[in-house]
Amino acid sequence: MFHSIKQIESFFKERSTLGIKPGLDRMYALLASQKNPEKNFKSIHIAGTNGKGSTLTYLKSALVENNYRVGVFTSPSFTGLTGYIMINNQPISDKSFIQLFNKLLPSIKELDLKGMHATEFEIITTIAYMYFSENIDIAIIEAGMGGREDSTNCIQPIVSIITNIAKDHASFLGETIEEIAYHKAGIIKDNIPVVLGKINPACISVIEEEVRLKNTTTFLLNRDYFYKRTIIDDNRQFLEWNYRYLNYQVEIQMTGLHQADNAATALMALQIIKNSGISIEWEKALAGLRDSKVQGRFEKIHDNPIIILDGAHNPNGMEAFLNTVNQLYQDQHKHLIFAGFKDKELQKMLEMALPYFNSVMVTYFDHPRAESAENLVEMVASDKVKSTNWEEEMKKIKEGNDIYFFAGSLHFIGIVREYIKNQTL
């Protein structure tokens, strides 16, 4: 019996050596032990290399504006164990998390005895499904890694969404874009429609084969539904979105072309959700999109000087980040502070970033997978790149016209975000 979140965190830390184990056998066993809570709520399932969190946020906001209780399961969490599981922007309470964990604990121990050690992510996913089964109208579930063998992939959603596909998690998902696409396509279910965002053409045949096997249909951006940007500034974008006879004027405040892609994808999913019989008023849905923000995705967290946070943790994400930097701040003096995980393509990301900034500072954050600043410096042959302690660097930031960007691992961005929120710069 556990009595605090700290005790549960210690429990997970002791199990951290178990690592990441693909496969759904443990998940199905955990869920069966709780009488399959995942069957008791409607859901939307989102996979993709980048854009999952933003697409999820657009959908959540649109549904909340339509007066639904919306459960959200997302990762990573910026706010500890309870931050993975939310209803209408409110995280699960410590009390509810502890109660559900204790209810699940005998089943975790039973699996341990069989050598089927459930991972932290599997346990948290099961707790999310237990919590949602009694408290929500609809859930939006973000796949953690891949899709086919991801812990979340035990649901029968109303619609499946694949935002985009790029190289990431190669050691688990494969070295080629086609292998990665195969894993993402694993969230496609029998007769459940699939919305596709801006998909690499090399991946389409892989996805279409899965669609054929599952006897369903796809809705692909720039083939079946479309948008064009009509107005852009550093605080908002206006889009004209259309699908068949439908045409909507859309305003979003998240910046970057990739965010327009994500908003368009969310709108297509909303149309399918509406077609499934769930009542949606478009004026309310569009108001939800207009007000949507995502922590750590080109997030302006300070104004004088401007400080922007972005979880650009793979080359595809870095490309989107740099495109937005160039679009909004091309002629201004800019500094990048970067940190990331050892298993990411850090050298490639740093080489991509170099031309865009007046200085590039690499740093370290407290996490077992974090790459050292010394190793990051050695990855690129440029005098522009220096190692630093990010907290010391933060103390040097003064008012002025220079712009500071913190980018890299979402875990790093979460730590920096918390620091800034608790400081007066």
C-alpha positions, 0 to 999 in steps of 0.5 A, a space after each residue: 500500500 502506497 500513501 504518497 506520490 513520492 513513494 510511487 516515484 521511488 517504486 518506479 525508480 527501482 524499476 527503471 532498470 527494466 527499460 522499454 519493452 515493446 509489446 502489448 501482452 503486459 498491457 492486456 493483462 493489466 487491463 483485464 485485471 481491471 475489467 478492461 476500463 478502456 472499453 468504457 469510454 470513447 477515444 481518439 488515438 494520435 501517433 506521429 513523430 512530431 505534432 501529436 501534442 499540438 494536434 491533441 491540444 487543438 482537439 481538446 480545446 474544441 471539444 471542451 468548448 463544446 461542453 464535453 469532459 475530455 480526458 487527455 493522456 500525453 507524454 512526457 509530463 512537465 509536472 510529475 506523474 499526475 501530469 500525464 493524465 488530465 481532464 479539461 486541463 486539470 491533472 488527476 489529483 494525487 489522491 486519485 492517482 494513489 488510489 488507482 495505483 494501489 488498486 492496480 498494485 496486486 496485478 503488477 506484483 502478479 505479473 512480476 512473479 511471472 517475469 512480465 515486469 510492467 514498465 512505468 509507462 504501462 502502469 501509468 497508461 493503465 491508470 489513465 484508462 481506469 480514471 477515464 472509464 468513470 469520469 469523462 465523455 471522450 479521451 484523446 490518447 497520445 501514443 508514446 513511441 511508435 504505435 503498433 507496440 505502444 502501451 496506448 494501443 489497446 483502444 478502439 477509437 472513433 478516429 485514428 490520427 497520424 500527424 507526420 512521420 520522420 526518423 526518431 527512436 531508430 533503435 526501437 522503430 527501425 532505421 528507415 522511414 518505411 520501418 517507422 511508418 509501419 510502427 505508426 500505422 499500427 494504430 489503424 483499426 478495423 473500419 476506423 477512419 484515419 486522418 493523415 497530416 503532412 506525411 512523407 510520400 515514402 510512407 504513404 504506401 506502407 500506410 495504405 497497405 495497413 488501411 487495406 488490411 483493416 478495411 478502412 479509409 484515409 483522409 490525407 492533408 493536401 489530397 482530401 482536405 486542404 488549407 491556405 494561410 491568409 494572414 501571418 504575424 508573430 502572434 497568430 495565423 489565419 487559415 482558410 480550411 476546406 473539405 468537400 463542401 465545408 469551408 471555415 475561416 480559422 484563427 490560431 495563435 500557435 506560430 509556424 507552418 507546422 502548427 497550421 498543418 496540425 490545426 488543419 489535421 485536427 479540424 478533419 478529425 473533428 469532422 469525422 468525430 461529428 460524423 460519428 454522432 457526437 454533436 459539435 458546434 463549429 463556432 465553439 470548436 473554432 473558438 477552441 482552436 483560436 485559444 489553444 496553446 501548448 507548453 514548450 512548443 515555440 512558447 514565448 515565456 518571457 517578453 523583455 527580453 524575449 525568451 522562447 522554449 521549443 521541444 525540438 528534439 529530433 531533426 524534423 522538429 528542429 527543421 520546423 523550429 528553425 523555419 519559424 525562427 526564420 519566419 518571425 525573427 530573421 533580422 534580429 540578434 538570436 541566441 540558442 541554448 540547446 540540450 538533448 538525449 544521447 539517443 537523438 541525432 544531436 550532431 545533425 540538429 546542431 549543424 542545422 541550427 548553426 546558421 540561424 543564431 549569433 551564438 549557440 550554447 550547449 548545456 546539460 540537464 539532470 537526466 540519465 539519458 542527457 548528453 554532456 555539454 562537453 560531448 555536444 561541443 565536440 560534435 560540431 567544428 565551429 567556434 560559434 558553439 560553446 558549452 555552458 551551465 544553463 542556469 548560470 546563462 539564465 542569470 546573465 540574460 538582461 532586458 534588451 532586443 536580443 532573443 533567447 531560444 531554449 530548445 532540445 529535449 522536452 524534459 530539458 524544456 520542462 525544467 527550464 520552463 519551471 525555473 523561469 516560472 519561479 524566477 524574476 528575470 
